[in-house]
Amino acid sequence: MLGDPSETTTISQEGRAPDAHATAGSDRDVALVLTGGGARAAYQVGFLKCLARNMPDARLPIITGVSAGAINAVYLAAHQGSLSEAVDGLERLWANLDPDKIYRVGTVPLLANIARWGLRLFSGGTRAVPEPESILDVSPLRELLRTALDTADGELAGIEANLASGKLKALALSTLKYSTGQTVTWVQGRDFDGWERPRRVGMRTRIRVAHVMASAALPLMFPAVEIDGSWYGDGGIRLAAPLAPAIHLGADRILAIATRQLKSAAEASEPTFSGYPPPAQVAGTMLNAAFLDAIDQDAANLDRINLMLEHLAQRHYGNLRPIRTLVLRPSRDLGRMAADFEVKLPPAFRFFTRGWGTKQTRSPDFLSLLMFQSDYLRELIATGERDAEARLDEIQALFEPASSRSG
């Protein structure tokens, strides 16, 4: 299902043709797509720093986010200042994080949650055993978001203000509805009619902290979040087409920031562990497949559709439209980087992750998702900024007006 070519092709065909209002403003309809990756989302902040410094007037009217990328997406969409001011605030948020601001890292809470899972597994399903919700208690993250996003009753007033002023056209956050297995994308925006497909739906709402928490709810590690009577988890679990929300919202161009290095064939063939695969390696591979690999297949499918359109007269496009896409990826293995900072994790949490075998692999991707360690996060930001500078010409070209490109 992940990376299914028919999923992206269908989305591109069904993406509505822009109306007269959208066409008139098409030069502004650049969508920013922020993928997941847990703590790796700090890498996106580095890219945004470079963008804000070199293109302070860049407009991002459509913003979509999933998993930890939802945090960045909401912060940008709700901030009422300039792009530079928004990115400065986002950098301060990430650069000063520590694990205890995301989840409870003490020995007692961690062991209590693990004990609940143990009792559950060996209980035979009896109701006498309390049901565990997750391995980690993420109540600190909820309080952090409420403070950082300046919420009122859980809602983010800045989003509505930016929509009213025309600065923002739409914000979309993707989640997984556990009861049906559908990807539900929550949208707060103008001129939005929603969409409904067998595996994915788009729903209008007023984005709240609960939507952000749900989108970032890493399976088993973070608890599911209740929204309107149903339970939701990380939106990257089954998001086969991460570019789809931006397309549905009328984007003409897409700037997507991924958090996984695209390795060469030789690099990808290099083993990262020896012997029997440790649980951390298995978990990391599964999480990469769910959260980080789909963007590459989705972008490739979109490129093929664009290539097809180049050979058709515009009158034959039907509901299709060409969409320029630039996917930016790390130049370094962010999982391998995490291993250099592991020793500074809180003792109880470090003991727990080592039990999963994070020291047995040279690229502990599973660990990198949970490495909310300030020194690691600052290095991710610096890496993202350097990578953006290296591709600045491509980024600037994406924002050029159509008239400039054709001339």
N, C-alpha and C positions, 0 to 999 in steps of 0.2 A: 504493500500500500504506500509506504513512504517512497517518494520519488516516482510514483506512477505517472508516466507521461500523459495518459489520458486525462488525469485530474487537472494538470496545468493547461492542457489544450482546451478542455471544456471551459475552464475559468476564463481564458483569454477570449474565447468565442462569445461567452456570455457576458463579459464585461461590457456594460452599456456604452454606446457611443456617446461622447460628451454632448450635452445640450448646448444651446446657443450661448448661455452664460458661461459654461465651462470652456467652450471654444474660444470665446473672446479673451479668457484669462489663461489660455493653455500654456503660455510661456511662464506662468507662475506655478503651474501644477506639477511641481516636483515633490514626489513622495519620499519620505525618509523611512526606511524599513530597518528596525532594530531587532535582531534575532536574539536567541537566548544564550545560555552558557553560564548561569550562576554568577560567581564572582568575576568571571571573564568579561562581563558586561562593562567593567571599568575600562577595558580596551576601547570601547566605543567613545568614551569621553575624550580620549586623546585625539581621535579623528575629528570630533566636534570642535576641540580646541583649535586645531589647524584651520578648520572651515571658518570658524568665527573670526580668527585673526586675519585671514587672507580675504575673506568674503563677508565682511560684517553685515552687508545688506542682503545676504542670501535669504530667500523666502522658502519656508518649508510648510506649505499650507496643509499637507496631508502627512500625518505621522502615524505609523503603526508599530506596535511592539508586542513581543511575546516573551514569556518567562521573565528573566531578569531584565531583558530589554524593555519590558513594559514599564519598569521603574524610570528608566531614562526617557521613554516616550512621554509618560505622564508629566514628568518634571518640565520638559520642554513645552508641552502643550499648555500647561497651566501657568507658566511664568509670563508675567505681563510686561517685562522689560525687554531689552534688546537681546539679540542672539548671544552676544558676548556676555552680557550679564547672566543670562540663563546658564550658559556653559560654565561660567566661573562658579556659580552656585552648585552646579552638578559636580564639578571637580572637587570643591570643598567637601561635599557630601561623601564622595567615594574615598578621597585621600585620607579622611579621618576616621574611616570605619575600622572596627575591630570585631572579631567574632562575637564578643558579648553584646554588641549592638544589633546583631542579627538573630542569634539564638542563645539560649541559656547554656553556658559552657561548663558550669560547675559539675563536680563529680556526682553529687547526689541527684540532681535532676536528670542527668544523662543516664546514670545507672537505673534510676526508677523507670524511665521510659523503656530502656532495654529489657528490664525485668518484666514489665507489662507485656511486651511482645513475646518473651519466653513463655510466660504463663498462658498467653493466648494460643501459641503454637502447640502446647502440650495439654490443653484443656479439653480437647475433643469437641470444642464448640459450645461448651456449657455457658449459660448466661450468667453464672455466678462470678465469672472472671470479668473484670472491667475491660472494656474494649480500648485498646491503645489507638491513638489517632496518628501518631508519627513518632519517629525516633528523636527528633529535635523539637524543642519548644521555641517557637518563633514569635512569641509575644513581644520581644524587644523590637523586632522588625516592624511590627504593626505600629508601635508607638513612635518609632523613628519616622515612618512615612507620614503619620498624622502630623508630626511636627514639621518635617521638611517640606511637606506639600501645603501647609497652612490650610488645613481642612476645617470645615464647619459642618458638624454632624456627619462626618465621613465623606462629604461631597467636596469637590474642588471648584471653588467659585471662579478661579482664573480661567478655566477652560471655557466656560460660558461667556466670559468677558471677551476672550480672544476670538471666539466665534462671532460675537456681535460686532466686533470692530473690523472683521474681515481678515485679521491676521492669520486665523486658523480656519480651515475648511472642514476638517474632520480628524478625529483621533479614534484609533481602533486598537483594542486589546483582545488577544485570542486566549481562550481557555478551553479545557476539555470537560464536558459534562459527563460525569462518571456513570450516571444512570442509563444513558443512551449510547455513550461512546462517540457522540458528535463533537466536532469542533465548533464552539460557539464564539463568534467574534462580536464583541460589544462595541458599538459605535456611538460616539457623541459628535454630531456634526450637522451641517446644513445640506439641504437637498439630498437626503439619504432615504432610499426606499426599502432597504434591506434586501437580503437574498436568502434563498432556501434551497438546499440540495440534500441528497440523502445523507452525506457525511459531514456537512458543514452548513451553518446558518449564520447570517449577520443580523443582529438585533439592535435596535435603537435603545439607548439608555442614557442616564446621567452617570458618568464614570465616578465611582467611589473608591476608597481605599480597598474595600473588599474585592473589587475587580482586579486591582493590582496584585493583591495577596494571592488571589486564585490563579492568576496567570503565572505567577512565580512559584507556585506550590510544587516543588520538586517531589515526585512520587515517593511515598514512604518516609522520606527524610523530613518533609514539611507537611503539615496537616492540610486536608482538603478544606475548602472554604464554602460556606453556605451563602447562596445568593437566590433570593426569591423562592425559597423552599427546596432548592436542588443543590447538590454538592458538586464543586468544580475543582479541577487541579490544573497543573502546568499545561499551558496551551500548546507547547511544543511537542507533546506526546504523539499527537496524530495529525499534526499540521503538515500535510503532504505538499502543500503549495504555499509557502510563506509569503510569496509576492501577491497572492490572490486578493487580500483585503485592499491593498493599494490600487489594484486594477479595478476592482468593483467600485471604488470611490472616485474613479475618473482620472487617475494619474496618467500623464503623458510621458513622464520620465521617473525613474526610480533609482534612488541611491540607497543601496543596502549595505549594512555593515555587519559582517559575519564575525564569529569569534573562534574560528578554527583554521589553522594553516592549511593551504592547499599544497600538499607535498608532491614532489616529483615521483615518478614510478620507482626510482631507486630508493628514495627516502621512505616511501610507503611500504616497501618490501623489507625494510630493516626491522628485525624483531625488537620489541621493547622489553621482553622478559625471557627468562630461560626456565625450563621445567614446566610443571603443570600451571595453567593460568590461575592466578590468585583472584579472589572475588572482586577486588578493586579493578582488575583488568577487564573482567567480564562486565561489571557494572559500567565502567567507563566506555567500553565499546558499545553497549546497548544505549547509553545516554547520548553518545555521539550520533548514533544512527537515528535516534528519535528527534534530537534537538538541533543538530548542527549539520547533518549531511544533506537534508532536503533542499536547502537553498541552492546548492550547486546544480542539482538535477532540474529544479524549477527554472533557474536562470538559463540553463542550456535549452530547455524546451521552449522558453520564450524567444530565445535567439533563433531557433528553427522557424518559429511562426513569423518572426520579423523577416527572415530571409525569404520565406514564401511570399510575403506581401510585396517584397521588392520586385517580384516578377509578375504582379497582378496590377491591372489598372485600378485606380482608386474606386471606381464605380462598382467593382467586383468585391470590395472588402466586406460587404455585408455588415455584421456587428463587430467585425474585427477592426483593430486599429494598431498601427505600429507603436511600440513602447520602448523607449531607450532605457537600458538598464546598466548600471555600473555596480558590481559587487566588489566590495573592498574586504580583504582578508588579511590576517596577521602574517608577517614575514617570518615569525618565529613560532615554535611549538609552545603554546601557552601552558599546556599540561606539563611539559618538561620543565618549564620555568618554575612551576609551582613547587617542584621538588626541592629547589634551592631555599625555599622559605619555610618548609614544613617544620623545621626544628623549633620555630618560634610560636607554634600553635599552643593554645592552652593544654596543659599536661593531660587532662582527662580526655579531651577530644583527640589529641594526638595519639594517645593509647588506643582509643577506639578505632581510628582510621588505620593505624598500623595493623590492627587485628584483621582488617580487610585486605591487607597485603599491599598497602600503598608504597612500602619501601622495597617491594619485590619487582617493581616496574620502573623503567626509566622515564616513562611519560604517564604519570598518575592523573589521567583526565578526570577521574572521579573526585580526587582530592581538589583539583583546581576549581571545580564547581562550588566547593564549600570553603575555599581559601579566602575568607574575608579578612585578610591580614593586611594592615595598612602599607607595609613595605612592598608586598606583592602587588597590591592594587596600584600603588604609585608607579611601579615599574611597568605595569600594563598600560597605564595612561601615557607614560613616556614612549612606550613602544608604538602605541596607536598614533601618537603625534608624529613620530618619525616616519611611520608608514604612509600617513596621509601626505606629508611633505613630498615623499618620493613619487606620489601619484597626483600631485596637485593640478597638473595640466589637464588630466582626465576629468578631475572633479570640476574644475572651472569650465571645461567644455560642456559638461552636462547641463550647467546652469545658463549657458549662452542662449539668448533669444533665438527663435527659429529663423528670423530674418538675418541674423549675424551668421548663423551656420550655413544657410543657403547661399549667402553672398561670398 
